[in-house]
Amino acid sequence: MLKYIIILSSIFFILVGSSCGKRHGKPTRVVLKHPVTYDFVNCNVDKWQSKESFEANDKCIKEYEDKGYEIWGTKQ
């Protein structure tokens, strides 16, 4: 019985640790504002927070910055 508790505990800590490592300190939501029109847009990471999600979010941010938007705020 103790063996199963140790195994389950190890699996739990591995899963929790790996999910925390996915974020890389990057924000999951970025709000951008256009300085002339004052339009606001959001670029968000999906709930799985995969590497691909963060890459797509970075692409979203860059596309809006190329259109003149500026980062107004972020959320971890």
Distance bins in CASP14 RR format, pairs under 12 A and 6 or more apart:
PFRMAT RR
TARGET T0000
AUTHOR 0000-0000-0000
RMODE 2
METHOD distances of the structure
MODEL  1
1 7 0 0 0 0 0 1 0 0 0 0 0
1 8 0 0 0 0 0 1 0 0 0 0 0
2 8 0 0 0 0 0 1 0 0 0 0 0
2 9 0 0 0 0 0 1 0 0 0 0 0
3 9 0 0 0 0 0 1 0 0 0 0 0
3 10 0 0 0 0 0 1 0 0 0 0 0
4 10 0 0 0 0 0 1 0 0 0 0 0
4 11 0 0 0 0 0 1 0 0 0 0 0
5 11 0 0 0 0 0 1 0 0 0 0 0
5 12 0 0 0 0 0 1 0 0 0 0 0
6 12 0 0 0 0 0 1 0 0 0 0 0
6 13 0 0 0 0 0 1 0 0 0 0 0
7 13 0 0 0 0 0 1 0 0 0 0 0
7 14 0 0 0 0 0 1 0 0 0 0 0
8 14 0 0 0 0 0 1 0 0 0 0 0
8 15 0 0 0 0 0 1 0 0 0 0 0
9 15 0 0 0 0 0 1 0 0 0 0 0
9 16 0 0 0 0 0 1 0 0 0 0 0
10 16 0 0 0 0 0 1 0 0 0 0 0
10 17 0 0 0 0 0 1 0 0 0 0 0
11 17 0 0 0 0 0 1 0 0 0 0 0
11 18 0 0 0 0 0 1 0 0 0 0 0
12 18 0 0 0 0 0 1 0 0 0 0 0
12 19 0 0 0 0 0 1 0 0 0 0 0
13 19 0 0 0 0 0 1 0 0 0 0 0
13 20 0 0 0 0 0 1 0 0 0 0 0
14 20 0 0 0 0 0 1 0 0 0 0 0
14 21 0 0 0 0 0 1 0 0 0 0 0
15 21 0 0 0 0 0 1 0 0 0 0 0
15 22 0 0 0 0 0 1 0 0 0 0 0
16 22 0 0 0 0 0 1 0 0 0 0 0
17 23 0 0 0 0 0 1 0 0 0 0 0
18 49 0 0 0 0 0 1 0 0 0 0 0
18 50 0 0 0 0 0 1 0 0 0 0 0
19 47 0 0 0 0 0 1 0 0 0 0 0
19 48 0 0 0 0 1 0 0 0 0 0 0
19 49 1 0 0 1 0 0 0 0 0 0 0
19 50 0 0 0 0 0 1 0 0 0 0 0
20 49 0 0 0 0 1 0 0 0 0 0 0
20 76 0 0 0 0 0 1 0 0 0 0 0
21 49 0 0 0 0 1 0 0 0 0 0 0
21 50 0 0 0 0 0 1 0 0 0 0 0
21 51 0 0 0 0 0 1 0 0 0 0 0
21 54 0 0 0 0 0 1 0 0 0 0 0
22 28 0 0 0 0 0 1 0 0 0 0 0
22 45 0 0 0 0 1 0 0 0 0 0 0
22 46 0 0 0 0 0 1 0 0 0 0 0
22 47 0 0 0 0 0 1 0 0 0 0 0
22 48 0 0 0 0 1 0 0 0 0 0 0
22 49 1 0 1 0 0 0 0 0 0 0 0
22 50 1 0 0 1 0 0 0 0 0 0 0
22 51 1 0 0 1 0 0 0 0 0 0 0
22 52 0 0 0 0 0 1 0 0 0 0 0
22 53 0 0 0 0 1 0 0 0 0 0 0
22 54 0 0 0 0 1 0 0 0 0 0 0
23 45 0 0 0 0 1 0 0 0 0 0 0
23 48 0 0 0 0 0 1 0 0 0 0 0
23 49 1 0 0 1 0 0 0 0 0 0 0
23 50 0 0 0 0 0 1 0 0 0 0 0
23 51 0 0 0 0 0 1 0 0 0 0 0
23 53 0 0 0 0 0 1 0 0 0 0 0
23 54 0 0 0 0 1 0 0 0 0 0 0
23 57 0 0 0 0 0 1 0 0 0 0 0
23 75 0 0 0 0 0 1 0 0 0 0 0
23 76 1 0 0 1 0 0 0 0 0 0 0
24 45 0 0 0 0 0 1 0 0 0 0 0
24 49 0 0 0 0 1 0 0 0 0 0 0
24 50 0 0 0 0 0 1 0 0 0 0 0
24 51 0 0 0 0 1 0 0 0 0 0 0
24 53 0 0 0 0 0 1 0 0 0 0 0
24 54 1 0 0 1 0 0 0 0 0 0 0
24 55 0 0 0 0 0 1 0 0 0 0 0
24 57 0 0 0 0 0 1 0 0 0 0 0
24 58 0 0 0 0 0 1 0 0 0 0 0
24 76 0 0 0 0 0 1 0 0 0 0 0
25 45 0 0 0 0 0 1 0 0 0 0 0
25 49 0 0 0 0 0 1 0 0 0 0 0
25 54 0 0 0 0 1 0 0 0 0 0 0
25 74 0 0 0 0 0 1 0 0 0 0 0
25 75 0 0 0 0 0 1 0 0 0 0 0
25 76 1 0 0 1 0 0 0 0 0 0 0
26 43 0 0 0 0 0 1 0 0 0 0 0
26 44 0 0 0 0 0 1 0 0 0 0 0
26 45 1 0 0 1 0 0 0 0 0 0 0
26 49 0 0 0 0 1 0 0 0 0 0 0
26 51 0 0 0 0 0 1 0 0 0 0 0
26 53 0 0 0 0 0 1 0 0 0 0 0
26 54 1 0 1 0 0 0 0 0 0 0 0
26 55 0 0 0 0 0 1 0 0 0 0 0
26 56 0 0 0 0 0 1 0 0 0 0 0
26 57 1 0 0 1 0 0 0 0 0 0 0
26 58 1 0 0 1 0 0 0 0 0 0 0
26 61 0 0 0 0 0 1 0 0 0 0 0
26 74 0 0 0 0 1 0 0 0 0 0 0
26 75 0 0 0 0 0 1 0 0 0 0 0
26 76 0 0 0 0 1 0 0 0 0 0 0
27 42 0 0 0 0 0 1 0 0 0 0 0
27 43 0 0 0 0 1 0 0 0 0 0 0
27 44 0 0 0 0 1 0 0 0 0 0 0
27 45 1 0 0 1 0 0 0 0 0 0 0
27 49 0 0 0 0 0 1 0 0 0 0 0
27 53 0 0 0 0 0 1 0 0 0 0 0
27 54 0 0 0 0 1 0 0 0 0 0 0
27 57 0 0 0 0 1 0 0 0 0 0 0
27 58 0 0 0 0 0 1 0 0 0 0 0
27 60 0 0 0 0 0 1 0 0 0 0 0
27 61 0 0 0 0 1 0 0 0 0 0 0
27 71 0 0 0 0 1 0 0 0 0 0 0
27 72 0 0 0 0 0 1 0 0 0 0 0
27 73 0 0 0 0 1 0 0 0 0 0 0
27 74 1 1 0 0 0 0 0 0 0 0 0
27 75 1 0 1 0 0 0 0 0 0 0 0
27 76 1 0 1 0 0 0 0 0 0 0 0
28 42 0 0 0 0 0 1 0 0 0 0 0
28 43 0 0 0 0 1 0 0 0 0 0 0
28 44 1 0 0 1 0 0 0 0 0 0 0
28 45 1 0 1 0 0 0 0 0 0 0 0
28 46 0 0 0 0 1 0 0 0 0 0 0
28 47 0 0 0 0 1 0 0 0 0 0 0
28 48 0 0 0 0 0 1 0 0 0 0 0
28 49 1 0 0 1 0 0 0 0 0 0 0
28 50 0 0 0 0 0 1 0 0 0 0 0
28 53 0 0 0 0 1 0 0 0 0 0 0
28 54 0 0 0 0 1 0 0 0 0 0 0
28 56 0 0 0 0 0 1 0 0 0 0 0
28 57 1 0 0 1 0 0 0 0 0 0 0
28 74 0 0 0 0 1 0 0 0 0 0 0
28 75 1 0 0 1 0 0 0 0 0 0 0
28 76 1 0 0 1 0 0 0 0 0 0 0
29 40 0 0 0 0 0 1 0 0 0 0 0
29 41 0 0 0 0 0 1 0 0 0 0 0
29 42 1 0 0 1 0 0 0 0 0 0 0
29 43 1 0 0 1 0 0 0 0 0 0 0
29 44 1 0 1 0 0 0 0 0 0 0 0
29 45 1 0 0 1 0 0 0 0 0 0 0
29 46 0 0 0 0 0 1 0 0 0 0 0
29 47 0 0 0 0 0 1 0 0 0 0 0
29 49 0 0 0 0 0 1 0 0 0 0 0
29 53 0 0 0 0 0 1 0 0 0 0 0
29 54 0 0 0 0 0 1 0 0 0 0 0
29 57 0 0 0 0 1 0 0 0 0 0 0
29 60 0 0 0 0 0 1 0 0 0 0 0
29 61 0 0 0 0 0 1 0 0 0 0 0
29 71 0 0 0 0 0 1 0 0 0 0 0
29 72 0 0 0 0 0 1 0 0 0 0 0
29 73 0 0 0 0 1 0 0 0 0 0 0
29 74 1 0 0 1 0 0 0 0 0 0 0
29 75 1 0 1 0 0 0 0 0 0 0 0
29 76 0 0 0 0 1 0 0 0 0 0 0
30 40 0 0 0 0 0 1 0 0 0 0 0
30 41 0 0 0 0 1 0 0 0 0 0 0
30 42 1 0 0 1 0 0 0 0 0 0 0
30 43 1 0 1 0 0 0 0 0 0 0 0
30 44 1 0 0 1 0 0 0 0 0 0 0
30 45 0 0 0 0 1 0 0 0 0 0 0
30 54 0 0 0 0 0 1 0 0 0 0 0
30 56 0 0 0 0 0 1 0 0 0 0 0
30 57 1 0 0 1 0 0 0 0 0 0 0
30 58 0 0 0 0 1 0 0 0 0 0 0
30 59 0 0 0 0 0 1 0 0 0 0 0
30 60 1 0 0 1 0 0 0 0 0 0 0
30 61 1 0 1 0 0 0 0 0 0 0 0
30 62 0 0 0 0 0 1 0 0 0 0 0
30 63 0 0 0 0 0 1 0 0 0 0 0
30 64 0 0 0 0 1 0 0 0 0 0 0
30 65 0 0 0 0 0 1 0 0 0 0 0
30 69 0 0 0 0 1 0 0 0 0 0 0
30 70 0 0 0 0 0 1 0 0 0 0 0
30 71 1 0 0 1 0 0 0 0 0 0 0
30 72 0 0 0 0 1 0 0 0 0 0 0
30 73 1 0 0 1 0 0 0 0 0 0 0
30 74 1 0 1 0 0 0 0 0 0 0 0
30 75 1 0 0 1 0 0 0 0 0 0 0
30 76 0 0 0 0 0 1 0 0 0 0 0
31 39 0 0 0 0 0 1 0 0 0 0 0
31 40 1 0 0 1 0 0 0 0 0 0 0
31 41 1 0 0 1 0 0 0 0 0 0 0
31 42 1 0 1 0 0 0 0 0 0 0 0
31 43 0 0 0 0 1 0 0 0 0 0 0
31 44 0 0 0 0 1 0 0 0 0 0 0
31 60 0 0 0 0 0 1 0 0 0 0 0
31 61 0 0 0 0 0 1 0 0 0 0 0
31 64 0 0 0 0 0 1 0 0 0 0 0
31 69 0 0 0 0 1 0 0 0 0 0 0
31 70 0 0 0 0 0 1 0 0 0 0 0
31 71 1 0 0 1 0 0 0 0 0 0 0
31 72 1 0 1 0 0 0 0 0 0 0 0
31 73 1 0 1 0 0 0 0 0 0 0 0
31 74 1 0 0 1 0 0 0 0 0 0 0
31 75 0 0 0 0 1 0 0 0 0 0 0
32 38 0 0 0 0 0 1 0 0 0 0 0
32 39 0 0 0 0 1 0 0 0 0 0 0
32 40 1 0 0 1 0 0 0 0 0 0 0
32 41 1 0 1 0 0 0 0 0 0 0 0
32 42 1 0 0 1 0 0 0 0 0 0 0
32 43 1 0 0 1 0 0 0 0 0 0 0
32 44 0 0 0 0 0 1 0 0 0 0 0
32 57 0 0 0 0 0 1 0 0 0 0 0
32 60 0 0 0 0 1 0 0 0 0 0 0
32 61 1 0 0 1 0 0 0 0 0 0 0
32 62 0 0 0 0 0 1 0 0 0 0 0
32 63 0 0 0 0 1 0 0 0 0 0 0
32 64 1 0 1 0 0 0 0 0 0 0 0
32 65 1 0 0 1 0 0 0 0 0 0 0
32 66 0 0 0 0 0 1 0 0 0 0 0
32 67 0 0 0 0 1 0 0 0 0 0 0
32 68 0 0 0 0 1 0 0 0 0 0 0
32 69 1 1 0 0 0 0 0 0 0 0 0
32 70 1 0 0 1 0 0 0 0 0 0 0
32 71 1 0 1 0 0 0 0 0 0 0 0
32 72 1 0 1 0 0 0 0 0 0 0 0
32 73 0 0 0 0 1 0 0 0 0 0 0
32 74 0 0 0 0 0 1 0 0 0 0 0
33 39 1 0 0 1 0 0 0 0 0 0 0
33 40 1 0 1 0 0 0 0 0 0 0 0
33 41 0 0 0 0 1 0 0 0 0 0 0
33 42 0 0 0 0 0 1 0 0 0 0 0
33 64 0 0 0 0 1 0 0 0 0 0 0
33 65 0 0 0 0 0 1 0 0 0 0 0
33 67 0 0 0 0 0 1 0 0 0 0 0
33 68 0 0 0 0 1 0 0 0 0 0 0
33 69 1 0 0 1 0 0 0 0 0 0 0
33 70 1 0 1 0 0 0 0 0 0 0 0
33 71 0 0 0 0 1 0 0 0 0 0 0
33 72 1 0 1 0 0 0 0 0 0 0 0
33 73 0 0 0 0 1 0 0 0 0 0 0
34 40 1 0 0 1 0 0 0 0 0 0 0
34 41 0 0 0 0 1 0 0 0 0 0 0
34 64 0 0 0 0 1 0 0 0 0 0 0
34 65 0 0 0 0 0 1 0 0 0 0 0
34 67 1 0 0 1 0 0 0 0 0 0 0
34 68 1 0 0 1 0 0 0 0 0 0 0
34 69 1 0 1 0 0 0 0 0 0 0 0
34 70 1 0 0 1 0 0 0 0 0 0 0
34 71 0 0 0 0 0 1 0 0 0 0 0
34 72 0 0 0 0 1 0 0 0 0 0 0
35 65 0 0 0 0 0 1 0 0 0 0 0
35 67 0 0 0 0 0 1 0 0 0 0 0
35 68 1 0 0 1 0 0 0 0 0 0 0
35 69 0 0 0 0 1 0 0 0 0 0 0
35 70 1 0 1 0 0 0 0 0 0 0 0
35 71 0 0 0 0 0 1 0 0 0 0 0
35 72 0 0 0 0 1 0 0 0 0 0 0
36 67 0 0 0 0 0 1 0 0 0 0 0
36 68 0 0 0 0 1 0 0 0 0 0 0
36 69 0 0 0 0 0 1 0 0 0 0 0
36 70 0 0 0 0 0 1 0 0 0 0 0
37 67 0 0 0 0 0 1 0 0 0 0 0
37 68 0 0 0 0 1 0 0 0 0 0 0
37 69 0 0 0 0 1 0 0 0 0 0 0
37 70 0 0 0 0 0 1 0 0 0 0 0
38 69 0 0 0 0 0 1 0 0 0 0 0
38 70 0 0 0 0 0 1 0 0 0 0 0
38 72 0 0 0 0 0 1 0 0 0 0 0
39 64 0 0 0 0 1 0 0 0 0 0 0
39 67 0 0 0 0 1 0 0 0 0 0 0
39 68 0 0 0 0 0 1 0 0 0 0 0
39 69 1 0 0 1 0 0 0 0 0 0 0
39 70 0 0 0 0 0 1 0 0 0 0 0
39 72 0 0 0 0 0 1 0 0 0 0 0
40 64 0 0 0 0 0 1 0 0 0 0 0
40 69 0 0 0 0 1 0 0 0 0 0 0
40 70 0 0 0 0 0 1 0 0 0 0 0
40 71 0 0 0 0 0 1 0 0 0 0 0
40 72 1 0 0 1 0 0 0 0 0 0 0
40 73 0 0 0 0 1 0 0 0 0 0 0
41 60 0 0 0 0 1 0 0 0 0 0 0
41 61 0 0 0 0 1 0 0 0 0 0 0
41 63 0 0 0 0 1 0 0 0 0 0 0
41 64 1 0 1 0 0 0 0 0 0 0 0
41 65 0 0 0 0 0 1 0 0 0 0 0
41 67 0 0 0 0 1 0 0 0 0 0 0
41 68 0 0 0 0 0 1 0 0 0 0 0
41 69 1 0 0 1 0 0 0 0 0 0 0
41 70 0 0 0 0 0 1 0 0 0 0 0
41 71 0 0 0 0 0 1 0 0 0 0 0
41 72 0 0 0 0 1 0 0 0 0 0 0
41 73 0 0 0 0 0 1 0 0 0 0 0
42 57 0 0 0 0 0 1 0 0 0 0 0
42 60 0 0 0 0 1 0 0 0 0 0 0
42 61 0 0 0 0 0 1 0 0 0 0 0
42 64 0 0 0 0 1 0 0 0 0 0 0
42 69 0 0 0 0 0 1 0 0 0 0 0
42 71 0 0 0 0 0 1 0 0 0 0 0
42 72 0 0 0 0 0 1 0 0 0 0 0
42 73 0 0 0 0 1 0 0 0 0 0 0
42 74 0 0 0 0 0 1 0 0 0 0 0
42 75 0 0 0 0 1 0 0 0 0 0 0
43 53 0 0 0 0 0 1 0 0 0 0 0
43 54 0 0 0 0 0 1 0 0 0 0 0
43 55 0 0 0 0 0 1 0 0 0 0 0
43 56 0 0 0 0 1 0 0 0 0 0 0
43 57 1 0 1 0 0 0 0 0 0 0 0
43 58 0 0 0 0 1 0 0 0 0 0 0
43 59 0 0 0 0 1 0 0 0 0 0 0
43 60 1 1 0 0 0 0 0 0 0 0 0
43 61 1 0 1 0 0 0 0 0 0 0 0
43 62 0 0 0 0 1 0 0 0 0 0 0
43 63 0 0 0 0 1 0 0 0 0 0 0
43 64 1 0 0 1 0 0 0 0 0 0 0
43 65 0 0 0 0 0 1 0 0 0 0 0
43 69 0 0 0 0 1 0 0 0 0 0 0
43 71 0 0 0 0 1 0 0 0 0 0 0
43 72 0 0 0 0 0 1 0 0 0 0 0
43 73 0 0 0 0 0 1 0 0 0 0 0
43 74 0 0 0 0 1 0 0 0 0 0 0
43 75 0 0 0 0 0 1 0 0 0 0 0
44 53 0 0 0 0 1 0 0 0 0 0 0
44 54 0 0 0 0 0 1 0 0 0 0 0
44 56 0 0 0 0 1 0 0 0 0 0 0
44 57 1 0 0 1 0 0 0 0 0 0 0
44 58 0 0 0 0 0 1 0 0 0 0 0
44 60 0 0 0 0 1 0 0 0 0 0 0
44 61 0 0 0 0 0 1 0 0 0 0 0
44 74 0 0 0 0 0 1 0 0 0 0 0
44 75 0 0 0 0 1 0 0 0 0 0 0
45 51 0 0 0 0 0 1 0 0 0 0 0
45 52 0 0 0 0 1 0 0 0 0 0 0
45 53 1 0 1 0 0 0 0 0 0 0 0
45 54 1 0 1 0 0 0 0 0 0 0 0
45 55 0 0 0 0 1 0 0 0 0 0 0
45 56 1 0 0 1 0 0 0 0 0 0 0
45 57 1 0 1 0 0 0 0 0 0 0 0
45 58 0 0 0 0 1 0 0 0 0 0 0
45 59 0 0 0 0 0 1 0 0 0 0 0
45 60 0 0 0 0 1 0 0 0 0 0 0
45 61 0 0 0 0 0 1 0 0 0 0 0
45 74 0 0 0 0 0 1 0 0 0 0 0
45 75 0 0 0 0 0 1 0 0 0 0 0
45 76 0 0 0 0 0 1 0 0 0 0 0
46 52 0 0 0 0 1 0 0 0 0 0 0
46 53 1 0 1 0 0 0 0 0 0 0 0
46 54 0 0 0 0 1 0 0 0 0 0 0
46 55 0 0 0 0 0 1 0 0 0 0 0
46 56 0 0 0 0 1 0 0 0 0 0 0
46 57 0 0 0 0 1 0 0 0 0 0 0
46 60 0 0 0 0 0 1 0 0 0 0 0
47 53 0 0 0 0 1 0 0 0 0 0 0
48 54 0 0 0 0 0 1 0 0 0 0 0
48 56 0 0 0 0 0 1 0 0 0 0 0
49 55 0 0 0 0 0 1 0 0 0 0 0
49 56 0 0 0 0 0 1 0 0 0 0 0
49 57 0 0 0 0 1 0 0 0 0 0 0
49 76 0 0 0 0 0 1 0 0 0 0 0
50 56 0 0 0 0 1 0 0 0 0 0 0
50 57 0 0 0 0 0 1 0 0 0 0 0
51 57 0 0 0 0 0 1 0 0 0 0 0
51 58 0 0 0 0 0 1 0 0 0 0 0
52 58 0 0 0 0 0 1 0 0 0 0 0
52 59 0 0 0 0 0 1 0 0 0 0 0
53 59 0 0 0 0 0 1 0 0 0 0 0
53 60 0 0 0 0 0 1 0 0 0 0 0
54 60 0 0 0 0 0 1 0 0 0 0 0
54 61 0 0 0 0 0 1 0 0 0 0 0
55 61 0 0 0 0 0 1 0 0 0 0 0
55 62 0 0 0 0 0 1 0 0 0 0 0
56 62 0 0 0 0 0 1 0 0 0 0 0
56 63 0 0 0 0 0 1 0 0 0 0 0
57 63 0 0 0 0 0 1 0 0 0 0 0
57 64 0 0 0 0 0 1 0 0 0 0 0
57 74 0 0 0 0 0 1 0 0 0 0 0
57 75 0 0 0 0 0 1 0 0 0 0 0
58 64 0 0 0 0 0 1 0 0 0 0 0
58 65 0 0 0 0 0 1 0 0 0 0 0
58 71 0 0 0 0 0 1 0 0 0 0 0
59 65 0 0 0 0 0 1 0 0 0 0 0
59 66 0 0 0 0 0 1 0 0 0 0 0
60 66 0 0 0 0 0 1 0 0 0 0 0
60 67 0 0 0 0 0 1 0 0 0 0 0
60 69 0 0 0 0 0 1 0 0 0 0 0
60 71 0 0 0 0 0 1 0 0 0 0 0
61 67 0 0 0 0 0 1 0 0 0 0 0
61 68 0 0 0 0 0 1 0 0 0 0 0
61 69 0 0 0 0 1 0 0 0 0 0 0
61 70 0 0 0 0 0 1 0 0 0 0 0
61 71 1 0 0 1 0 0 0 0 0 0 0
61 72 0 0 0 0 0 1 0 0 0 0 0
61 73 0 0 0 0 0 1 0 0 0 0 0
61 74 0 0 0 0 1 0 0 0 0 0 0
62 68 0 0 0 0 0 1 0 0 0 0 0
62 69 0 0 0 0 0 1 0 0 0 0 0
62 71 0 0 0 0 0 1 0 0 0 0 0
63 69 0 0 0 0 1 0 0 0 0 0 0
64 70 0 0 0 0 1 0 0 0 0 0 0
64 71 0 0 0 0 1 0 0 0 0 0 0
64 72 0 0 0 0 0 1 0 0 0 0 0
65 71 1 0 0 1 0 0 0 0 0 0 0
65 72 0 0 0 0 0 1 0 0 0 0 0
END
